[in-house]
Amino acid sequence: MLKIVTRALNAVLPSRCPLTGEIVESPGLLSAQAIQALDFIEKPFCKSCGVPFRFVYAQDDIHHDMECASCAARKPSFDRARAALVYDQESRKIILAFKHGDHIHMTSSLVPLLRKACEEMAAECDVILPVPLHWLRMVKRRYNQAALLATGLGHDVQKPVLLEALERTRYTTTQGHKNVKDRKANVRGAFRVSKKFIKDLKGKKVLLVDDVLTTGATVEACATALYAIGVARVDVVTLARTVKASDNV
Ligand SMILES: [Zn+2]
């Protein structure tokens, strides 16, 4: 019934871009104006964490295989991370609308961006996993945006997606206003691999999906849990990642 009503409404009311309000062809599509405002991450970037080298190395092909200063000083617990967009005012609007605004139909617009950022990693992985939400947060939000992205990506690249392989062992407070040290402490040990999936994941190459990478504390905690049960590799792809000016010096 709901489907019929939705279809009828779609036929009468034009679909609008969730960001600019412009009329678009189908629900969840971003308008050309919204896409133009986005800052896409391009090579060269750090071969580990994927932070773009924008100012210093932009013209220099020799440096394509470089690590950023932060990864050189301390290797992240995941293998490689890539992101489609710089997390800025514009991509933040998209992510907040997707996370809290019930715009789940945006998945079809966002998955191609994610796919472009992780083509090589997606081809190499055995299985795709989303960063899980604690069930209490899931009840509040009704859906896990990372699971929607992972499912869409898995469908596109034809790789299996295990939605319940990673679990949150405890409810963590939001990371938003915490510094790097507090973020790490907040999520340390907060994830585990569900017993049911340990055997399936041993020796596998995992591609972990989340919406945003800031300090990397969350995906590092997931990677640590995955390596503890013997996965072969953990790569990470997110829709956006923060890029500080200090990352480029
Ligand atoms: Zn790096």
Boltz pocket constraint, residues with backbone or C-beta under 6 A from the ligand:
constraints:
  - pocket:
      binder: B
      contacts: [[A, 46], [A, 47], [A, 48], [A, 49], [A, 50], [A, 51], [A, 67], [A, 68], [A, 69], [A, 70], [A, 71], [A, 72]]
      max_distance: 6.0
